[in-house]
Amino acid sequence: MAKKDSYQEFLKEDFNKLFEGMNLGDGQKHFLRSRWLDQVLWMEDKANLSRDRHYLLRITTIIGGVILPALVSLNINTTSTLQVNERARNIIIWSTFGLSQIVAISAAIEEFFHYGERWRHYRRTVESLKTQGWQFSQLTGPYRDYTSHQQAFNLFAGNVENVIQRDVEIYSTQVIQEKKEEQQSQENYILMPNAKTTNLEEKKEEK
């Protein structure tokens, strides 16, 4: 956590020094700090958080999935032989059960929250914002035709807002789509027993 905080502070201090060297008005510098830099730091933190959770859940699922077959095999062997004491058998049984639950829960959490997709989404957006910031500071890329930061500022502000707006639209679309898929799966789950009951009733009527 300390490393993350130190990196956040480094970014904040580094970009603030960069802003001071630009010939911009107070309002424009305020935009850089309150809008652009604030979004960069926030998305950087979200990207790192989503990455850590994604790795933790995936590693837990992978390692647990590798260990489980071995525990199941031990469980079968101890059941078929009488040389293993009752305590060891119980330890293996409960370890198998507990690990299977951990693997299932980890996979379910990752499937529900989509931390991997969130990580990639935030990372793409924050890198786009950083690219805009560095290009603006050096007057390169879309700002190469301008001779000063003052002249290029309006274009930079517009590009920043476009990146943020695109981020909001993509995230909102994903959330809405996930809710629709979840609702559809729930409806299918509810309708399946009803469909089976209807089919059974129809068969009884035919008889």
C-alpha positions in Angstrom: 0.0 0.0 0.0 2.9 2.3 0.8 4.4 1.8 -2.7 1.1 2.6 -4.3 0.7 5.8 -2.2 4.3 6.8 -3.0 3.7 6.3 -6.7 0.5 8.4 -6.5 2.4 11.1 -4.7 5.2 10.9 -7.3 2.8 11.4 -10.2 1.1 14.3 -8.4 4.3 16.1 -7.6 5.9 15.4 -11.0 2.9 16.7 -13.0 2.5 19.7 -10.7 6.1 20.7 -11.5 5.3 20.2 -15.2 2.3 22.5 -14.9 4.3 25.2 -13.3 6.6 25.4 -16.3 3.7 26.0 -18.7 2.6 29.5 -19.6 -1.0 29.1 -18.6 -3.6 31.1 -16.7 -4.7 30.2 -13.2 -8.0 28.8 -14.5 -6.3 26.6 -17.0 -3.9 25.3 -14.4 -6.8 24.6 -12.1 -8.4 22.5 -14.9 -5.1 20.6 -15.3 -5.1 19.8 -11.5 -8.8 19.3 -10.8 -9.9 17.6 -13.9 -7.0 16.0 -15.8 -4.7 15.1 -12.9 -7.6 14.1 -10.7 -8.9 11.6 -13.3 -5.4 10.3 -13.9 -4.8 9.6 -10.2 -8.2 8.1 -9.7 -8.1 5.8 -12.6 -4.5 4.8 -11.8 -5.7 3.7 -8.4 -8.7 1.9 -9.8 -6.6 0.1 -12.4 -4.2 -1.1 -9.8 -6.9 -2.2 -7.4 -8.8 -4.1 -10.1 -5.5 -5.7 -11.3 -4.6 -6.9 -7.8 -8.0 -8.4 -7.1 -8.1 -10.0 -10.6 -4.7 -11.6 -10.0 -5.6 -12.7 -6.4 -8.9 -14.4 -7.5 -7.4 -16.0 -10.6 -4.3 -17.3 -8.8 -6.6 -18.7 -6.1 -8.8 -20.4 -8.6 -5.8 -21.8 -10.6 -3.9 -23.1 -7.6 -7.0 -24.5 -6.0 -8.0 -26.2 -9.2 -4.6 -27.9 -9.4 -4.6 -29.1 -5.8 -8.2 -30.3 -5.7 -7.7 -33.4 -7.9 -4.9 -34.5 -5.7 -7.0 -34.2 -2.5 -9.9 -36.0 -4.2 -7.4 -38.8 -5.1 -6.2 -39.0 -1.5 -9.7 -39.1 -0.3 -10.5 -42.0 -2.5 -7.4 -43.9 -1.4 -8.0 -43.3 2.3 -11.6 -44.5 1.9 -10.5 -47.7 0.2 -7.8 -48.5 2.8 -8.1 -49.1 6.5 -4.5 -48.1 7.4 -5.2 -44.3 7.7 -6.6 -43.2 11.0 -9.9 -41.4 11.3 -8.4 -38.0 12.1 -6.3 -37.9 8.9 -9.3 -39.0 6.8 -11.4 -36.2 8.3 -8.7 -33.6 7.6 -8.5 -34.7 4.0 -12.3 -34.7 3.6 -12.7 -31.2 5.1 -9.7 -29.8 3.3 -11.2 -31.0 0.0 -14.6 -29.5 0.8 -13.1 -26.2 2.0 -10.8 -25.8 -0.9 -13.6 -26.6 -3.4 -15.7 -23.8 -1.8 -12.8 -21.3 -2.0 -12.2 -22.1 -5.7 -15.9 -21.8 -6.5 -16.3 -18.5 -4.6 -13.2 -17.0 -6.2 -14.4 -17.9 -9.7 -17.9 -16.6 -8.9 -16.6 -13.3 -7.6 -14.4 -12.8 -10.6 -17.3 -13.7 -12.9 -19.6 -11.2 -11.2 -17.3 -8.2 -10.8 -15.2 -8.7 -14.0 -12.0 -7.3 -12.3 -9.9 -8.3 -15.3 -12.1 -6.3 -17.7 -12.2 -3.4 -15.3 -8.4 -3.4 -15.0 -7.9 -3.3 -18.7 -10.6 -0.7 -19.1 -9.2 1.7 -16.5 -5.6 1.1 -17.7 -6.5 2.0 -21.3 -8.3 5.1 -20.2 -5.6 6.4 -17.9 -2.9 5.7 -20.4 -4.9 7.7 -23.0 -5.1 10.6 -20.5 -1.4 10.4 -19.8 -0.6 10.4 -23.5 -2.7 13.5 -24.0 -1.0 15.2 -21.1 2.5 14.4 -22.3 1.7 15.4 -25.9 0.2 18.7 -24.7 3.2 19.4 -22.5 5.6 18.9 -25.4 3.3 20.3 -28.1 3.5 17.1 -30.1 0.9 14.9 -31.7 -2.3 16.8 -32.3 -0.8 19.9 -30.7 2.3 20.1 -32.9 0.8 23.0 -35.0 0.6 25.2 -32.0 3.4 27.4 -30.8 2.3 27.8 -27.1 0.4 25.9 -24.5 -2.0 28.8 -24.3 -3.0 28.3 -27.9 -3.3 24.5 -27.6 -5.2 24.5 -24.4 -8.7 24.4 -25.8 -7.9 21.5 -28.0 -6.3 19.7 -25.0 -9.3 20.3 -22.8 -11.7 19.0 -25.5 -9.6 15.9 -26.0 -9.5 15.2 -22.2 -13.3 15.5 -22.0 -13.7 13.2 -25.0 -11.6 10.5 -23.3 -13.5 10.8 -20.1 -16.9 10.8 -21.9 -15.8 7.7 -23.9 -14.8 6.0 -20.6 -18.2 6.8 -19.1 -20.1 5.5 -22.1 -18.1 2.3 -22.3 -18.4 1.6 -18.6 -22.2 2.4 -18.6 -22.7 0.1 -21.6 -20.9 -2.8 -20.0 -22.8 -2.4 -16.7 -26.2 -2.3 -18.5 -25.2 -5.3 -20.6 -24.1 -7.3 -17.6 -27.4 -6.4 -15.8 -29.4 -7.5 -18.8 -27.5 -10.8 -19.0 -27.9 -11.4 -15.3 -31.7 -10.7 -15.5 -32.0 -12.9 -18.5 -30.3 -15.8 -16.8 -32.5 -15.4 -13.7 -35.6 -15.4 -15.9 -34.4 -18.5 -17.7 -33.8 -20.2 -14.4 -37.3 -19.3 -13.2 -39.0 -20.3 -16.4 -37.3 -23.7 -16.7 -39.2 -25.4 -13.8 -42.4 -23.9 -15.1 -41.8 -25.2 -18.5 -41.1 -28.7 -17.2 -44.3 -28.6 -15.1 -46.3 -27.5 -18.2 -44.8 -30.4 -20.3 -45.7 -32.9 -17.6 -49.3 -31.6 -17.4 -49.7 -31.8 -21.1 -48.4 -35.4 -21.2 -50.9 -36.3 -18.4 -53.7 -34.8 -20.4 -52.8 -36.7 -23.5 -52.9 -40.0 -21.5 
